[in-house]
């Protein structure tokens, strides 16, 4: 391998050591009257000449693999403050997703109490995610420039307060407004917290803590089902299901303000970069092919996860009622089991994905997106099978869904790691924000509503004549009741699957049609999973080049106008003066194309 190939795949520290070592060699050769150069005028260097000095810092450890390739990485030892900070961030992320999916565990009770159908039920999640994704770029901009600790504390306070207020709402539109405002608070935390972890750790240490942090997605979602349904069952009202997470939220605000460490941007990598304008940040991210492709893949993951989390329990409950010959089925029980499965699948899938990425990238630098893509690809047939098995055997359906979710969960920590090592430190909050914006806008913001809307349309096609007669009779009765009252309610949908007692049970008069309608509506997720896998494979094509660019910028060895602007004190062009070369500032030699080459 020539020096071009070596330089393209070095870490930031190695690039500096490489240059210093080249100078010492040239200086030694100059004393003997000999200088060895290659065809481009730059000194050649074999891979055996590359040396890393690990004796300069007494508090370092050496990892055999960095975040994207197999070279040696110098990593600082962990401090107690760092471990406490990550623990708090993981705790807050856990209650973040608990709060987000508590609604899914008590959805049918809400539908019965507020007299709404599947369309309005899906709108609850869609409205929340819509506000969440709109606010994310704003907090991304603020997070790259101002105190991340204060921004996160304010956001947690807002989401806890609006969740608590929402539990007292008795009108659908007022409740929808409160759920939408929860998105404002959660956007502030989700865009900023991963960047703090990236500034505390590097290499495999960062990957491991990101895996721990992203446990919260499946585990918190599962706990959300359990906490919501159990609190509602014990207290006799769905409103109590929303009054648990605000208590933990108040504790989280205090911990964020008093304990959490907010390190300088890029501190873990030794970077000294200054923020650029937001417009420059957006332009740079648009040119970052790894970021664009991984965001498209993340959108597919969010679409599938959002649809499964929102409609999965209800779909399985409908299938169970169909199997049992229209016997009554409790959605609370199904939600509880579904939540346990989601939580266990996350406990296995998230660390398994991180482990595979860390081990495989030692020998294969493109391993991270490949692991994600293969996980989605192998998950697809399992999810497809679950759609048909649900009407035949519930236990088998739960088993298939479990393994499908394990494979789907492989990507959460890896996707976050990809973003952090392909984007420079001063743009990471903005990158997180825009990934949230696009993945939720085209992902789980629309999937619950879209599937709910398609389900409502298909119900008309699957309804039997007897069911149609009953429905028309109930609609006429509802219309007369509405005319006799002055209270305005949302459009009544008799397919809300409420029993005569108003509890979260299955409506036995429409169960077969409802099951088939939701089955066909959820089949959209299968196509989206395949597309997501293809985008992950496309990410693998560009990831080595984009990672190398970030390493050079962090080391202060950039060669274009953009990276000079980021670190003007460390990136200087060679100048002709009498200063000995070994005392001149380190700078890159050769043309830009030398440093974009890959193995």
N, C-alpha and C positions, 0 to 999 in steps of 0.2 A: 504493500500500500504506500502511495507517495504522500507527501506532506499535505497535499490538497485534501485527500480523503481523510487524513487524520484530523485536520483542523475542523472539518465540517461536522464531526461527531464528538467534539470535545465539550466538556463542561466549562463553565465560566472560569473556575480556578485553574483548570488544565490549560486553557488558552493563555492565561497570564504566565504560568510556569513554562509553557512551551516557548513563548517569546523570549523570556529571560534566559532560558537555556540556550536558545539559538544565538543570542547575543554573546553569551560567554564563549560559545564555540567559535563564533566569527572573530571575537577578540583574540582568542588563543591562536587561531589560524593566521591572523594578521601579524602576530608577533613572529611567526615562522615564515611570513611572506607568502602565505597560501590562503586563498579564499575559495570555498567550494560553493557554487551556485547552480541552480537548475535553469531550465530554459526560460523561465519567466523573470529571472533575476533575483528570486528569493532563495534563501538557503534551504537545502533539502534536509530532511530529518527522518530517520527510520523510527518505527514504533518503539524500538528498544531504547532510543535516546530520551523518551518522554519520562520525566521524573516529577513526582509530586512531593513537596516538602511538608510533612505532617508534624514537624517538630516546632513550628512557629507558635502554635497554640497549645498550651498544656491541657486544655479541657476539650479535647475532640475525640471522636470515634470515627472509624473508617468503615463505610458500608460497601459491600461488593457490587451493589447496583444502585443506580440513581433512579429518578422518576421516569425515565424514558429509555434508557440504554444501559449497557453493561459495564460502563467504566467505573472506576473507583470514585467514591464521593466522600468528601470530608463533612462530617456532621457533628455539631456541638452536642455535648451531653445534656440530658434533660434536667431542668430545674424544677423545684417544687411548685414555684409560681406558674410555670408553663403547664404542668399537669393539672393544677387546680383550675386554670383558665379553660383548658380543653374540657374538663369534666363539667364545668358550668355551661359551656356552649352546647355540649351534648344534651344536658338536662333540658335546656331551653328548647332545643330543636325537637326533643321528644314531646314536650307539652305542646309545641307548635303543631305537630302533626296529629296529636291527640285531639286538639281543639278542632282541627280542620275536618276530621272524619268522625267526630262525635255525631254530627248530623246524620251521617249515613246509617249509624246504628239505631237511630230512632226515627228514620225518615217516614215510615208508614204511620207511626203515631202522629207525627206532625201533619201528614196528609189528612188523616181522619179528623184531627182537631180543628185544622184550619180549612177543611173542606176543599182540598186541591187535588189535582190529578198528577199524572206523570210529567206532563209538560212543566207545570209550576214547580214540581219537586226537583226536576233537573235544573230549573232556573236558579234555585237557591245556590247550588254549587257554581253554576256558570257566572252569576253576578259577583260572587265572592272572588273568583279567579280573575274575572275581567278587571275589577278594581286593583287587585293584587298585581297584575301584570302591567297595568298602566302606571302605577306608582313605582314599580321596580327601577326603571331608568333614572327617576329623580333621586331615589336613595342611592343608586349606584354612583351617580355624580357626586353626591354629598359624601359618600363613604370613601371616595378616593382623595378627598380634600379636607375633611373636618373630622372631629372626634368620633370615632366609630362607637365608642362606649356610650356616649350620650345619645347618639342616634338610635342604637339598639334598645336602650332603656326606655326612651320615649315611645318607640314602636310597640314594645311589649306591654307598656301601660295602656296604650290605645286599644290593642286587640283584646286585652283582658277586660277592660271596661265595657267595650261594645258587646262582647260575648255575654257578659253578665246582664247588661241592659236588654239584650235580645231574648233572654230567658223569661222576661216579664211581658213580652209582646203577645197580644191576642189577635192581632190583625195581620194577615199575610203580608201586605205591602210594608207595614212597619217592621215586621220581622225580616223581610228581604233587605230593607235599608240597613238594619243593624248588621246583618251578615256581610253585606257589601263593605261596610266600614271596617270589619275585621281584616279585610284584605289590605287596608292601608298600613295597619300595624305589622302584619306578618311580612309585608314586602320589605320593611326596613331591616328586619333581622335576617331573612334568607339571603339577601344580596351581600351582606357584610360579614357575617360570621365565618364563612369559609375562607375569606381573605385574611382574617386574623390567624387562622391555623397555618395558612401558607407563609405568613411572615414570622411564625414561631419555629417552623420546622422545614427541613428539606429532605429530598430523597425518599427512601423507604420509610423513614420515620413519619414524614408527612403523609404518605399513602396509608399507613396504619391508622393514624389518627383521623384521617378523612373517612376511612372505613367505619371507625367507631362513631364518628359524627353522623354518617348517613345510615347507621342503624335505625335512626329515628324515623325514617320514611316508612318502612314496612312495620317496624315494631310499634311506633307511635300510632300508625293507622290502625293496627290491630287492637291496641289498647283503647283507641277512640271508640271502636265498636263496642268493646266490653264495658268500658266505663259508662258510655251513654246509655246502653240498653239496661245495664244492671242498676244504675242510679234511677232510671225511669221506672224500672220494675219495683224496686224497693220503696221508692217514695210515692209511686202511683201516678206520676205525671212526667211527661217528656221534658218539661221545663227544668227539672232538677238535673237532667243529663248535661245541661249546659252550665251548671254552677260549680263544677269541679275544677276545671282548668284555670278559671280566674284566680283561685286561691294560690295555685302554684305560680301563676303569672306574677302576683304581687311579690312572692319570695324571689322570683327571678330578677325583677327590677332592682331589688336591693343588692343581690349578688353581682349583677352587672356593674352597678355604680361603685361598689365598695371593694370588689375583689379582682375582677377581670383585668388582665394585662392587655394594653393596646400598644403593640410594638410599632416602631416606624415602618413604613412601607418598604418591603424588600430587605428587611434586616437579616433574615435567616440566610439570604444568599449573598450578603455583603454588598448589596446594590446601593448606589447613591444617585437615584434618579429623581428628577423633578417632574411634577405633573404638567401635561400639555393641555391645550384647549379641548373642550368636549368634542368639537367638530373633528379635530385631529384624531381623537380616540376612536370615534365612530368610523372614520375613514380607514384607520389602521385595522380595526376589527373586521371591516368588510373585505379587506385584502387578505386576511388570515384564513386560508382555506381549511385548515384543521378546525378552527373555531366555527366556521360556517357549516361544515359538514357534520360536526359533532352536535351542533345545535339542532340541525334538522333531524338527526337521529334521536336526540333527547326529546324532541317534539313528539315523535312517534311513541316513545316510551311513556310520556305523560298522557297521551291520548288513550293508550291501552290501560294504563294504571288507573286513570281517572274513571274510565267507563267500568272497569272491573270493580273498583272500590265502591262506586256509587250504586250500581245495579246488580252486582254479583249476589248479595244475600237474597234479594227479592227474586231474582231469576231461579236460584236453587230452591227457594221455598215454593215457588209456583210449580216447579218440576216435581217436588215431593208431594204436593197436593194432588197433582195429576196421577202419580203412581198409586196413591192411597185411595183412589176411587172417590175423589172430591171430599175427603175427610178434612176437618179443620186443621190448619197448621199454624203454629206461632212463628212469626217472623223474628221475634226477640230471640228465640232459641237458635234459629239459623244464623242470625247476626253474631251471636256469641261464638258459635263454632267457627264461622267464617273469620272472625277477628283473631281467634287463636291460631288458625291456619296461616293467616297473613303474617302474624307476629313470628311464628316459628320459621316460616319460609324466609323472612328477613334476617333472622338470627343466623341462618345457614347461608343464604345467598350472598349477602353483602360482604362478609369476610372471605367467603370462597372466591368471589370475583376479585377482591383485592389481593388475595394470596396468589391466585393464578397469574394476575398481572405482574406482580413483583418477581415471581419465579421465572416466568417466560421471557420477560423483557431483558433479562440478563444475556440471553443468547439471540433474542429476536426483538429488535427495537420497536417494531410495529405491533407488538403483542397486545397492548391495551385495547385499541379499537377492535382488534380481531376477536378477543375474548367477549367483548360486548356484542358484536355482531353474531357470533356463533350462539351466544346465549339466547338472543331474540329469535334466531332461526330455529333452534331446537325447541323453543317454547311454543312456537306457532302450532305444530300439530297437536300438542297437548291441550292448548286452549280450544282448538277446533273440536277435538274429541269431547271436551267437557260440555260444549253446547248441546251435543246430542245425548251424552250419557246422563245428563241431569234429569231427563224425562224417563229414564230407565232404572237407574240405581244411584241413590244419593251418596252413599258411602264411597262408591267408586269415583263419583264426580268430585267429591272432596279430595280424594287422593290425587287425582289427575290435576286438579287446580293447584294443589300444594306443590307438585313438582314443576308445573308451569310457572308458578310464582318464584320458585327458587331460581330458575333460569333467568327470569325477567329481572330479578334483583341483583344479578351479577354485575350490572352496569353502574349502579348508583355511585359508589365511591370512585370507580375508574373514570367516569365521565367528569366528575369534579376535578380529579387529578389531571386529566388531559387539559382542561381549561387552564388550570393554574400553571402548568409548565409550558404552555404554548402562548401565553399572554404575559407581558412584562408586569412587574409588581404594581406600578402606578396606574394600570388600566384594569386590574382584576375585578374590582367592585363593579365597574362599568360593564365589563364582559359578563359577569354573573347576572347583572340586571337585564342585559339584552337577551341572554340565554333564557332567563325566566320569562321575559316579555314574549318572545317568539314561541317558546315551547308551550307556554300556557295559552297563548292566543290561539294557536292552531292545535293545541293538545287538550288538556283536561278542562280548559275553560268551555270548550264547545262540546266535548264528547258526551257528558251527562245529558245536556239539553238536546243535542242532536239525536241521541239514541232514544231518549224519552219521547221526542216528537215523532220519530219514525215508528216507535211502538204504538203511539196513539193512533196514527194513520192506519197501521196494519191491523189493529184490533177490529176495525170495521170489516175488513176482508175475512177475518177468521171467526167472526161472531156467528153463532147458530141462529136460526129463525126464532127459537124459543127465547134465547138470550136477548135478541133484538127487541122482542115484544116487552120483556121485563125492563130493559133499559129505557125504552120509550115511556113506559108507565112511570118509572122513577123520575125521568127527566120532567115529565108533565107535573108530577107532584112537587118536585123541587122548584119549578118555575112558579107555581101557585104560592108556595111558601115564601119565595123571594119577593113576590109582588105585595104580600101582606106585611112586610117588614120594611123599615126605613134604613136598615143597615146594608151597606154595599159590600158584597163578598166577591172573591174571584170566581171565574167561571167554574161551575160545579162539574165535576167529572166523576161519574158513577163507577169508574174503573180504578178508584183509589185503593181498592182491595181492603176495605174495612168491613168488619163483621157488624152485625146489628148492635152489638154492645159498644162499638166504637173503638175496640182495642185493635192492636196490630196483628190481625189475622187475615187470611186469604178470603176474598169474595168467591164463594163456591159457584156462583151463577156464571162467572166469566173466566174461570180459571184456565180452561184449555185455550181459549182465544188469547188470553193475556200471556200465557207461556209461549205460544208459538210466535206471537208478535215480538216479544222481547228477545226470543231466540234469534230470529232473523235480523232484528235491529243490531244485536251485539256481534253478528257475524262480520260487521264492518271492521272490527278490531283485528281480525285475522289478516286482512289485506294491509292494514297499517303496520302490523308487526313485520311483515316481509319487507316493506319499504324502509322501516327503521334499520333492519339488518343491512340492507344495501348501503345506506348512508354511513353506517359504521365502517363498512369495508372501504368506502371512498375516503373516509378520514385516515385510514391506514396508509393511503397512498401519499399523503402530504405531511404526516406528523413528524417525521425525522427532520425534514428541512425546517419546519416552523419551530421545533424545539431548539435547533442549533442557532437560529436567529435570536431567540430569547436569551440563550446562554451568552452569546457575544455581547448583546446589549447590556446585560447585567454586569458583565466583566468590564464594561467600558471600552469594548473593542469594536464598536459598530463602525460602519464605513459610509453610511448614507446620511442625508441631511436630517432625517427623522431621528436617528439614534444620537447624532451629535447634539440635537436640541435637548434630548432627554438628560444627557450628562456632559455638559460642556467642559467641566473641570477635569474630566478623565479621558476625553476623546479629543486628541489633538493630532493634527497632521504633522508629518516630519518637517523639520525646518533646517535650512542649511546654516549652521553656525559651527563654532569651534568646540562645542561641548562634546566630550567623549561620548560615544554611542551608548555605553553602559550606564551613563548618567542621564540620558534623555528619557522623556516620558514614554511609556510603552505605547506603541501604535501598531496598527495592522500593516503588513507588507503585502504587496501584490494587488491584483484587481478584485472587485467584488465577486466575480465568477469563481475565483479560487475558493471562496469560503461558502459557496452554495452547493458545492459538489457533495455527493453522498457516496457511500461505499458502493 
